[in-house]
């Protein structure tokens, strides 16, 4: 069995958001649902339905439909590794 390597792009986005605004990124990380492990260290940026992905460098909220078959309220789902392709955006609060 091949181990899935997590990306480390989330930490870069958090530390240097201006460099990523409008850029498409690939993230491989853990699905964390509605920030069930309290890793994002902020409230949902757009809606209460925003969900969290965590890679080896940090955790960040995602606005949009979550991965099919994963319950954002289930701690069991937080062990699932997902691949996300997304465009980085910043809300009015930064």
MDAnalysis code that builds the backbone (N, CA, C; Angstrom):
import MDAnalysis as mda
import numpy as np

u = mda.Universe.empty(282, n_residues=94, atom_resindex=np.repeat(np.arange(94), 3), trajectory=True)
u.add_TopologyAttr("name", ["N", "CA", "C"] * 94)
u.add_TopologyAttr("resid", np.arange(1, 95))
u.add_TopologyAttr("resname", ["UNK", "UNK", "UNK", "UNK", "UNK", "UNK", "UNK", "UNK", "UNK", "UNK", "UNK", "UNK", "UNK", "UNK", "UNK", "UNK", "UNK", "UNK", "UNK", "UNK", "UNK", "UNK", "UNK", "UNK", "UNK", "UNK", "UNK", "UNK", "UNK", "UNK", "UNK", "UNK", "UNK", "UNK", "UNK", "UNK", "UNK", "UNK", "UNK", "UNK", "UNK", "UNK", "UNK", "UNK", "UNK", "UNK", "UNK", "UNK", "UNK", "UNK", "UNK", "UNK", "UNK", "UNK", "UNK", "UNK", "UNK", "UNK", "UNK", "UNK", "UNK", "UNK", "UNK", "UNK", "UNK", "UNK", "UNK", "UNK", "UNK", "UNK", "UNK", "UNK", "UNK", "UNK", "UNK", "UNK", "UNK", "UNK", "UNK", "UNK", "UNK", "UNK", "UNK", "UNK", "UNK", "UNK", "UNK", "UNK", "UNK", "UNK", "UNK", "UNK", "UNK", "UNK"])
u.atoms.positions = np.array([
    [0.839, -1.171, 0.000],
    [0.000, 0.000, 0.000],
    [0.896, 1.250, 0.000],
    [0.600, 2.210, -0.853],
    [1.372, 3.436, -0.948],
    [0.789, 4.487, -0.015],
    [1.636, 5.118, 0.776],
    [1.180, 6.179, 1.672],
    [0.925, 7.449, 0.871],
    [-0.138, 8.140, 1.196],
    [-0.470, 9.400, 0.542],
    [0.302, 10.516, 1.229],
    [1.015, 11.288, 0.443],
    [1.753, 12.420, 0.991],
    [0.861, 13.655, 1.022],
    [0.814, 14.273, 2.163],
    [0.043, 15.492, 2.295],
    [0.834, 16.659, 1.702],
    [0.133, 17.637, 1.177],
    [0.797, 18.836, 0.685],
    [1.186, 19.717, 1.871],
    [1.905, 20.800, 1.594],
    [2.227, 21.768, 2.636],
    [1.887, 23.190, 2.178],
    [0.924, 23.305, 1.283],
    [0.563, 24.594, 0.703],
    [-0.316, 25.452, 1.621],
    [-1.068, 24.853, 2.507],
    [-1.968, 25.636, 3.354],
    [-1.195, 26.620, 4.229],
    [-0.105, 26.194, 4.817],
    [0.710, 27.095, 5.625],
    [1.225, 28.269, 4.821],
    [1.601, 28.020, 3.572],
    [2.061, 29.092, 2.693],
    [0.933, 30.079, 2.403],
    [-0.263, 29.563, 2.176],
    [-1.420, 30.441, 1.918],
    [-1.706, 31.306, 3.138],
    [-1.678, 30.700, 4.312],
    [-1.959, 31.435, 5.542],
    [-0.890, 32.500, 5.802],
    [0.368, 32.162, 5.582],
    [1.462, 33.087, 5.869],
    [1.661, 34.162, 4.809],
    [1.267, 33.878, 3.569],
    [1.474, 34.814, 2.460],
    [0.235, 34.865, 1.563],
    [-0.918, 35.252, 2.112],
    [-2.160, 35.177, 1.334],
    [-2.127, 36.003, 0.045],
    [-1.472, 37.149, 0.062],
    [-1.455, 38.003, -1.133],
    [-0.816, 37.316, -2.337],
    [0.081, 36.383, -2.099],
    [0.744, 35.668, -3.188],
    [-0.161, 34.612, -3.829],
    [-1.264, 34.283, -3.167],
    [-2.111, 33.191, -3.646],
    [-3.499, 33.632, -4.096],
    [-3.914, 34.862, -3.788],
    [-5.254, 35.322, -4.144],
    [-5.476, 35.150, -5.644],
    [-6.557, 34.464, -5.995],
    [-6.895, 34.222, -7.393],
    [-6.174, 33.047, -8.023],
    [-5.245, 32.443, -7.303],
    [-4.480, 31.307, -7.831],
    [-5.197, 29.984, -7.541],
    [-5.073, 29.067, -8.468],
    [-5.606, 27.724, -8.262],
    [-4.539, 26.897, -7.557],
    [-4.947, 26.154, -6.541],
    [-4.016, 25.314, -5.785],
    [-4.547, 23.891, -5.692],
    [-3.625, 22.964, -5.586],
    [-3.941, 21.560, -5.327],
    [-3.573, 21.271, -3.883],
    [-4.506, 20.720, -3.144],
    [-4.257, 20.397, -1.741],
    [-4.608, 18.933, -1.517],
    [-3.703, 18.217, -0.895],
    [-3.991, 16.860, -0.424],
    [-3.895, 16.930, 1.088],
    [-5.016, 16.663, 1.730],
    [-5.047, 16.779, 3.180],
    [-6.230, 16.057, 3.784],
    [-6.354, 16.208, 5.071],
    [-7.438, 15.568, 5.813],
    [-8.696, 16.420, 5.780],
    [-9.810, 15.789, 5.525],
    [-11.115, 16.426, 5.632],
    [-11.396, 16.617, 7.116],
    [-11.670, 17.838, 7.535],
    [-11.920, 18.104, 8.946],
    [-13.333, 18.594, 9.230],
    [-14.207, 18.463, 8.230],
    [-15.602, 18.821, 8.434],
    [-15.753, 20.254, 8.896],
    [-16.636, 20.453, 9.835],
    [-16.906, 21.793, 10.359],
    [-15.890, 22.168, 11.432],
    [-14.622, 22.030, 11.106],
    [-13.505, 22.328, 12.018],
    [-13.656, 21.571, 13.330],
    [-13.947, 20.280, 13.207],
    [-14.217, 19.448, 14.374],
    [-13.023, 19.302, 15.307],
    [-11.811, 19.483, 14.787],
    [-10.620, 19.384, 15.627],
    [-10.070, 20.767, 15.990],
    [-10.814, 21.796, 15.671],
    [-10.485, 23.192, 15.986],
    [-9.084, 23.580, 15.532],
    [-8.774, 23.277, 14.272],
    [-7.457, 23.571, 13.713],
    [-7.412, 24.881, 12.932],
    [-8.539, 25.338, 12.429],
    [-8.538, 26.525, 11.566],
    [-8.321, 27.821, 12.343],
    [-8.595, 27.816, 13.624],
    [-8.354, 28.950, 14.519],
    [-9.064, 30.237, 14.099],
    [-10.207, 30.084, 13.459],
    [-11.044, 31.215, 13.084],
    [-12.448, 30.691, 12.844],
    [-13.392, 31.576, 12.691],
    [-14.759, 31.150, 12.393],
    [-14.916, 30.996, 10.883],
    [-15.966, 30.313, 10.447],
    [-16.176, 30.140, 9.003],
    [-16.223, 31.500, 8.302],
    [-15.494, 31.653, 7.203],
    [-15.381, 32.966, 6.565],
    [-16.605, 33.432, 5.790],
    [-17.409, 32.516, 5.259],
    [-18.530, 32.928, 4.417],
    [-19.857, 32.423, 4.966],
    [-19.984, 31.117, 5.161],
    [-21.229, 30.559, 5.672],
    [-20.926, 29.524, 6.757],
    [-21.929, 29.191, 7.526],
    [-21.760, 28.149, 8.545],
    [-21.522, 26.785, 7.920],
    [-21.770, 26.651, 6.629],
    [-21.554, 25.389, 5.935],
    [-20.129, 25.234, 5.420],
    [-19.283, 26.266, 5.573],
    [-17.883, 26.143, 5.169],
    [-17.249, 25.004, 5.951],
    [-16.322, 24.321, 5.322],
    [-15.687, 23.171, 5.956],
    [-14.172, 23.332, 5.889],
    [-13.448, 22.477, 6.591],
    [-12.005, 22.628, 6.762],
    [-11.249, 21.461, 6.137],
    [-10.096, 21.803, 5.533],
    [-9.127, 20.810, 5.077],
    [-7.806, 21.139, 5.772],
    [-7.076, 20.108, 6.191],
    [-5.795, 20.289, 6.881],
    [-4.723, 19.473, 6.178],
    [-3.610, 20.140, 5.817],
    [-2.482, 19.391, 5.269],
    [-1.351, 19.400, 6.294],
    [-0.138, 19.089, 5.892],
    [0.960, 18.985, 6.852],
    [1.403, 20.332, 7.419],
    [0.884, 21.437, 6.862],
    [1.347, 22.755, 7.297],
    [0.274, 23.633, 7.939],
    [-0.963, 23.178, 7.967],
    [-2.012, 23.989, 8.561],
    [-3.390, 23.562, 8.132],
    [-4.380, 24.364, 8.535],
    [-5.776, 24.072, 8.210],
    [-6.439, 25.356, 7.740],
    [-7.373, 25.194, 6.804],
    [-8.030, 26.354, 6.211],
    [-9.463, 25.995, 5.839],
    [-10.327, 27.001, 5.879],
    [-11.718, 26.791, 5.490],
    [-11.864, 26.739, 3.972],
    [-12.864, 25.978, 3.545],
    [-13.242, 25.861, 2.140],
    [-14.711, 26.251, 2.041],
    [-15.028, 27.115, 1.097],
    [-16.413, 27.487, 0.838],
    [-16.867, 26.717, -0.387],
    [-17.916, 25.956, -0.255],
    [-18.427, 25.172, -1.370],
    [-18.868, 23.808, -0.896],
    [-19.334, 23.042, -1.826],
    [-19.838, 21.708, -1.520],
    [-18.701, 20.825, -1.027],
    [-18.943, 20.137, 0.064],
    [-17.938, 19.231, 0.617],
    [-17.855, 17.944, -0.175],
    [-16.841, 17.148, 0.114],
    [-16.657, 15.881, -0.585],
    [-17.859, 14.953, -0.406],
    [-18.282, 14.363, -1.497],
    [-19.420, 13.453, -1.476],
    [-19.140, 12.272, -0.555],
    [-20.119, 11.960, 0.266],
    [-20.021, 10.803, 1.147],
    [-19.354, 11.071, 2.482],
    [-18.864, 12.296, 2.706],
    [-18.243, 12.623, 3.985],
    [-19.135, 13.588, 4.759],
    [-19.446, 13.227, 5.989],
    [-20.328, 14.016, 6.837],
    [-19.500, 15.054, 7.592],
    [-19.748, 16.360, 7.388],
    [-18.954, 17.388, 8.056],
    [-19.149, 17.441, 9.573],
    [-20.131, 16.714, 10.098],
    [-20.370, 16.674, 11.536],
    [-19.778, 15.427, 12.182],
    [-19.145, 14.563, 11.388],
    [-18.647, 13.287, 11.890],
    [-17.145, 13.324, 12.165],
    [-16.768, 13.089, 13.426],
    [-15.338, 13.013, 13.758],
    [-14.684, 11.828, 13.061],
    [-15.456, 10.804, 12.753],
    [-14.931, 9.648, 12.034],
    [-14.409, 10.047, 10.654],
    [-15.063, 11.023, 10.026],
    [-14.674, 11.478, 8.692],
    [-13.373, 12.271, 8.695],
    [-12.924, 12.733, 9.867],
    [-11.722, 13.568, 9.926],
    [-10.437, 12.802, 9.630],
    [-10.527, 11.497, 9.492],
    [-9.342, 10.692, 9.170],
    [-9.215, 10.449, 7.664],
    [-10.163, 10.939, 6.895],
    [-10.178, 10.709, 5.449],
    [-9.305, 11.741, 4.726],
    [-8.446, 11.253, 3.855],
    [-7.588, 12.120, 3.050],
    [-8.303, 12.404, 1.736],
    [-8.318, 13.690, 1.365],
    [-8.990, 14.106, 0.133],
    [-8.041, 14.940, -0.725],
    [-8.369, 15.039, -1.995],
    [-7.643, 15.893, -2.938],
    [-8.581, 17.017, -3.334],
    [-8.133, 18.246, -3.165],
    [-8.938, 19.416, -3.450],
    [-8.204, 20.310, -4.444],
    [-8.914, 20.731, -5.463],
    [-8.411, 21.751, -6.393],
    [-9.314, 22.948, -6.188],
    [-8.732, 24.085, -5.793],
    [-9.538, 25.248, -5.428],
    [-8.825, 26.537, -5.817],
    [-9.616, 27.599, -5.899],
    [-9.071, 28.929, -6.140],
    [-9.074, 29.685, -4.809],
    [-7.940, 30.248, -4.464],
    [-7.793, 30.962, -3.206],
    [-8.470, 32.326, -3.296],
    [-9.284, 32.616, -2.298],
    [-9.951, 33.897, -2.188],
    [-9.812, 34.397, -0.767],
    [-10.011, 35.689, -0.591],
    [-9.928, 36.282, 0.725],
    [-11.213, 37.029, 1.021],
    [-11.767, 36.841, 2.219],
    [-12.995, 37.549, 2.565],
    [-12.669, 38.959, 3.057],
    [-13.697, 39.736, 3.350],
    [-13.476, 41.136, 3.743],
    [-12.731, 41.283, 5.059],
    [-12.680, 40.230, 5.861],
    [-11.960, 40.280, 7.139],
    [-10.500, 39.830, 7.002],
    [-10.100, 39.499, 5.777],
    [-8.720, 39.071, 5.543],
    [-8.547, 37.584, 5.642],
])
